[in-house]
C-alpha cells in the first residue's frame, strides 16, 4: 500500500531546499515552506460538532487562575453541561461557517480560548473525508506521492514513513497513517508535475495547506473552493 521510491533525487524537489532552511527563525510564513510556483493557497477547515446552547459569553474561555477555573467548573455544573458532550445535542459546522453566536469564543485566531472551550469537539471523520475528497479531485489515479521533510519518531511499531524520502501510496491508506500521528509532520503530498501540493506542518495545530496553480484552481477545485479558507504566501505559520 505504500512504497519508498528508491534513488529519487529529492534535492530536485522544488520544496526541498526551502524545507531545509527554516530552522531557528522567529517568524516563519507559508513562503518558507512552498516555492513560488503556485497561484492560490488555501487552509482546509476542520469540521466541529458544537453545543449551540452553550453560554459562550459567560464562560471564561482562557482561565488564567485557579479561581477562574473553579468558577468555570461551578458554572458548567449549574447549567448541567459539565462533562462529556452529548452527541445528540451537537450541530456540525465547518470552521469557516461557525455561526455568530460563538464567533469570539470559537475562533482559531485565538487558539488558547478556542481549545479550552468545552462546547465543541472536532468531527474527525468528516474532516478526514474532506481531505480525501480534495485529494481524490486532484489525483488522476489512486496513488499519491509524498515527501517527508520533518518527522519526530514516536517509535510507532511498523510506521512506514521516514524523513528525507519520497513514497508512493494508496490515497486512503496514506490519509489513515497521517491521521494516526495527527498530521504532526512536515509532509508534501504532490503530483509529479507539481501542479498542486497538500502540505502538513510539524508541530502546527492547524489543518493542512493546499497550494495549486491557476489551471487547477480554475478547473478541478471550483466545486469545493467555497468551502476552503484562502490565504497567501505571507500567511504566518510560526511567530516565536
URVENTA-V635703 format. One record per backbone hydrogen bond with DSSP energy under -0.5 kcal/mol. CO is the residue of the C=O (numbers start at 1). NH is the residue of the N-H. If there is no record, write none. Layout:
co=CO nh=NH
co=CO nh=NH
//
This chain:
co=1 nh=170
co=3 nh=168
co=4 nh=6
co=5 nh=8
co=8 nh=10
co=9 nh=12
co=10 nh=13
co=13 nh=16
co=13 nh=17
co=15 nh=19
co=16 nh=20
co=18 nh=21
co=22 nh=25
co=26 nh=28
co=26 nh=240
co=28 nh=237
co=28 nh=238
co=29 nh=32
co=30 nh=33
co=30 nh=34
co=35 nh=37
co=35 nh=38
co=40 nh=212
co=41 nh=231
co=42 nh=210
co=43 nh=45
co=43 nh=229
co=46 nh=95
co=47 nh=123
co=48 nh=50
co=48 nh=93
co=49 nh=121
co=50 nh=52
co=50 nh=91
co=51 nh=54
co=54 nh=56
co=55 nh=58
co=55 nh=59
co=59 nh=61
co=60 nh=63
co=65 nh=69
co=66 nh=70
co=67 nh=71
co=68 nh=72
co=69 nh=73
co=70 nh=74
co=71 nh=75
co=72 nh=76
co=73 nh=77
co=74 nh=78
co=75 nh=79
co=76 nh=81
co=77 nh=80
co=85 nh=87
co=86 nh=89
co=87 nh=90
co=91 nh=50
co=93 nh=48
co=94 nh=97
co=95 nh=98
co=99 nh=102
co=100 nh=103
co=102 nh=105
co=102 nh=106
co=105 nh=107
co=107 nh=110
co=110 nh=114
co=111 nh=115
co=112 nh=116
co=113 nh=117
co=114 nh=117
co=119 nh=51
co=121 nh=49
co=122 nh=124
co=123 nh=127
co=124 nh=128
co=125 nh=129
co=126 nh=130
co=127 nh=131
co=128 nh=132
co=129 nh=133
co=130 nh=134
co=131 nh=135
co=132 nh=136
co=133 nh=137
co=134 nh=138
co=135 nh=139
co=142 nh=171
co=144 nh=169
co=145 nh=190
co=146 nh=167
co=147 nh=149
co=147 nh=188
co=148 nh=164
co=148 nh=165
co=150 nh=186
co=151 nh=153
co=152 nh=154
co=156 nh=159
co=165 nh=148
co=166 nh=5
co=167 nh=146
co=168 nh=3
co=169 nh=144
co=170 nh=174
co=171 nh=175
co=172 nh=176
co=173 nh=177
co=174 nh=178
co=175 nh=179
co=176 nh=180
co=177 nh=181
co=178 nh=181
co=178 nh=183
co=179 nh=182
co=181 nh=184
co=183 nh=185
co=185 nh=187
co=186 nh=149
co=186 nh=150
co=187 nh=189
co=187 nh=200
co=188 nh=147
co=188 nh=190
co=189 nh=198
co=190 nh=145
co=191 nh=194
co=195 nh=213
co=196 nh=191
co=197 nh=199
co=197 nh=211
co=198 nh=189
co=199 nh=209
co=200 nh=187
co=201 nh=204
co=208 nh=44
co=209 nh=199
co=209 nh=211
co=210 nh=42
co=211 nh=197
co=212 nh=39
co=212 nh=40
co=213 nh=217
co=214 nh=218
co=215 nh=219
co=216 nh=219
co=216 nh=221
co=219 nh=222
co=220 nh=223
co=221 nh=224
co=221 nh=225
co=224 nh=227
co=225 nh=228
co=228 nh=230
co=229 nh=43
co=231 nh=41
co=232 nh=235
co=233 nh=31
co=235 nh=30
co=238 nh=28
//
